[in-house]
């Protein structure tokens, strides 16, 4: 059962609407999370919400992406949450914009936020909700992930947010195989 949902991103107004902060955008779009009273602790902001009959903790590390584990570990320790009860929502360059996939454990695909979390938790064995942001057709990857969504992407982003909020809710209701079957071949923009 998922008890802690971590949305990785970068703090600061300049990063607010960037591809790297897609997890925070999902939190902001979720009606049961966005209006909650967020508190500051463990180099992060956190809140809790009663979803699918259980209390869940939602965490936004304020450490910058590459140091996310510095916030995740103390929060997990405080609430006595095991790595296999953690879901990390993160941007994924290897997935087309609009695709959401779920994964447990395995490789980190060069994602520095995941590397930090794995290092601090001492394992890669936690759940991930991978949200596709696509790859740049030209220019650097770091410029791409730190770039804001463009005006012509807003409608597609809205579709992705509706689908992502539903996928997050389903992660609390469905067993993992059913969750993967439902979402792993879906592109919310093409529907």
C-alpha positions as CSV (number, residue, x, y, z in Angstrom):
1,X,0.0,0.0,0.0
2,X,1.3,3.5,-0.9
3,X,1.6,5.7,2.2
4,X,4.0,8.4,0.9
5,X,3.8,10.2,-2.5
6,X,6.8,12.2,-3.4
7,X,6.6,14.8,-6.2
8,X,10.1,15.8,-7.2
9,X,10.8,19.3,-8.6
10,X,12.7,22.5,-8.0
11,X,11.7,25.3,-5.7
12,X,11.5,28.9,-6.8
13,X,9.1,30.9,-9.0
14,X,11.4,30.5,-12.0
15,X,10.9,26.7,-12.0
16,X,7.2,26.7,-11.2
17,X,5.8,25.8,-14.6
18,X,8.7,23.8,-16.0
19,X,8.8,20.2,-17.3
20,X,11.0,19.1,-14.4
21,X,8.2,20.2,-12.0
22,X,5.4,18.1,-13.6
23,X,4.9,16.3,-10.3
24,X,4.2,19.5,-8.5
25,X,1.8,20.6,-11.2
26,X,-0.1,17.3,-10.7
27,X,-0.3,18.0,-6.9
28,X,-1.6,21.5,-7.7
29,X,-4.3,20.0,-10.0
30,X,-5.5,17.4,-7.5
31,X,-8.6,18.7,-5.7
32,X,-7.9,16.7,-2.5
33,X,-4.2,17.8,-2.3
34,X,-3.9,21.3,-3.6
35,X,-6.1,23.1,-1.1
36,X,-4.6,21.3,1.9
37,X,-2.5,23.2,4.5
38,X,1.0,22.5,3.5
39,X,3.6,22.5,6.3
40,X,7.4,22.9,6.2
41,X,9.7,20.2,7.6
42,X,12.6,18.0,6.5
43,X,13.7,20.5,3.8
44,X,10.3,20.1,2.2
45,X,6.7,20.9,2.2
46,X,4.2,18.2,3.1
47,X,0.6,17.6,3.7
48,X,-1.7,14.6,4.2
49,X,-5.1,13.7,2.7
50,X,-7.6,10.9,3.2
51,X,-7.8,9.1,-0.1
52,X,-9.4,5.7,-0.7
53,X,-10.0,5.3,3.0
54,X,-6.4,5.8,4.1
55,X,-4.2,8.7,5.2
56,X,-1.5,9.4,2.6
57,X,1.4,11.8,3.0
58,X,2.3,14.1,0.0
59,X,5.9,15.5,-0.1
60,X,7.5,18.2,-2.2
61,X,11.2,18.2,-1.5
62,X,12.5,21.8,-1.4
63,X,16.1,20.7,-1.9
64,X,16.3,21.0,-5.7
65,X,15.8,17.9,-7.7
66,X,19.3,16.5,-7.4
67,X,19.1,16.4,-3.5
68,X,15.5,15.0,-3.2
69,X,16.6,12.1,-1.0
70,X,17.6,14.5,1.7
71,X,13.9,15.3,2.2
72,X,12.4,11.9,1.5
73,X,14.4,9.8,4.0
74,X,13.7,11.9,7.1
75,X,10.0,12.1,6.2
76,X,9.8,8.3,5.6
77,X,11.6,7.7,8.9
78,X,9.3,10.0,10.8
79,X,6.2,8.3,9.6
80,X,7.8,4.8,9.7
81,X,7.2,4.3,6.0
82,X,9.1,1.6,4.2
83,X,10.6,2.2,0.7
84,X,8.1,-0.2,-0.9
85,X,5.3,2.0,0.5
86,X,6.6,5.1,-1.4
87,X,5.5,6.4,-4.8
88,X,7.7,8.9,-6.5
89,X,6.1,11.0,-9.3
90,X,8.7,12.3,-11.8
91,X,9.2,13.7,-15.3
92,X,10.5,11.2,-17.8
93,X,12.4,12.1,-21.0
94,X,12.1,8.6,-22.4
95,X,8.3,8.8,-22.6
96,X,6.4,10.9,-25.1
97,X,4.6,14.0,-23.8
98,X,1.2,12.7,-22.5
99,X,2.2,9.2,-21.5
100,X,2.1,8.0,-17.9
101,X,3.6,4.7,-16.8
102,X,4.0,2.9,-13.5
103,X,7.1,1.0,-12.5
104,X,8.5,-0.6,-9.4
105,X,12.2,-0.7,-8.7
106,X,14.7,-1.2,-11.5
107,X,17.0,1.3,-13.2
108,X,16.9,5.1,-12.7
109,X,17.4,6.1,-16.4
110,X,19.9,8.8,-15.3
111,X,17.3,10.8,-13.4
112,X,19.2,12.7,-10.7
113,X,16.2,13.0,-8.4
114,X,15.7,9.3,-8.4
115,X,19.4,8.7,-7.8
116,X,19.3,10.9,-4.7
117,X,16.2,9.1,-3.4
118,X,17.7,5.7,-4.0
119,X,20.9,6.6,-2.3
120,X,19.2,7.9,0.8
121,X,16.6,5.1,1.0
122,X,19.4,2.5,0.4
123,X,17.3,0.9,-2.4
124,X,15.7,1.3,-5.8
125,X,12.7,-0.7,-4.6
126,X,9.9,1.9,-4.5
127,X,7.1,2.7,-6.9
128,X,7.4,5.3,-9.6
129,X,4.8,7.2,-11.6
130,X,6.7,8.3,-14.8
131,X,5.2,11.2,-16.6
132,X,6.3,11.7,-20.1
133,X,7.7,15.1,-21.1
134,X,9.3,14.0,-24.4
135,X,12.8,14.8,-25.6
136,X,14.0,18.0,-27.2
137,X,14.3,17.9,-31.0
138,X,17.3,20.2,-30.6
139,X,19.2,21.9,-27.8
140,X,20.4,20.5,-24.5
141,X,18.4,18.1,-22.3
142,X,19.0,20.3,-19.2
143,X,17.5,23.4,-21.0
144,X,14.5,21.2,-22.1
145,X,13.7,20.0,-18.6
146,X,14.1,23.4,-17.1
147,X,12.0,25.1,-19.8
148,X,8.4,26.1,-19.2
149,X,5.5,24.6,-21.1
150,X,4.6,26.7,-24.2
151,X,1.2,28.3,-25.0
152,X,0.6,25.7,-27.7
153,X,1.1,22.9,-25.2
154,X,-1.4,24.1,-22.6
155,X,-4.4,22.1,-24.0
156,X,-2.4,19.0,-24.1
157,X,-1.0,19.6,-20.6
158,X,-4.6,20.0,-19.3
159,X,-5.5,16.6,-20.8
160,X,-2.3,15.1,-19.2
161,X,-3.2,16.6,-15.8
162,X,-6.7,15.2,-15.8
163,X,-5.3,11.8,-16.7
164,X,-2.5,12.0,-14.2
165,X,-4.8,12.9,-11.3
166,X,-7.0,9.9,-12.2
167,X,-3.9,7.7,-12.4
168,X,-2.6,8.8,-9.0
169,X,-6.0,8.1,-7.5
170,X,-6.1,4.7,-9.1
171,X,-2.7,3.9,-7.6
172,X,-4.4,3.8,-4.2
173,X,-7.3,1.6,-5.4
174,X,-5.9,-0.9,-7.9
175,X,-3.4,-3.6,-7.5
176,X,-0.1,-2.9,-9.3
177,X,-0.6,-5.2,-12.2
178,X,-4.0,-3.8,-13.0
179,X,-2.6,-0.3,-12.6
180,X,0.1,-1.0,-15.1
181,X,-2.4,-2.7,-17.5
182,X,-4.7,0.3,-17.4
183,X,-2.1,3.1,-17.9
184,X,1.2,1.8,-19.4
185,X,0.1,2.0,-23.0
186,X,-2.1,5.1,-22.7
187,X,-1.3,8.6,-24.1
188,X,-3.7,11.1,-22.6
189,X,-3.1,13.6,-25.3
190,X,-4.0,11.3,-28.2
191,X,-7.4,10.2,-26.6
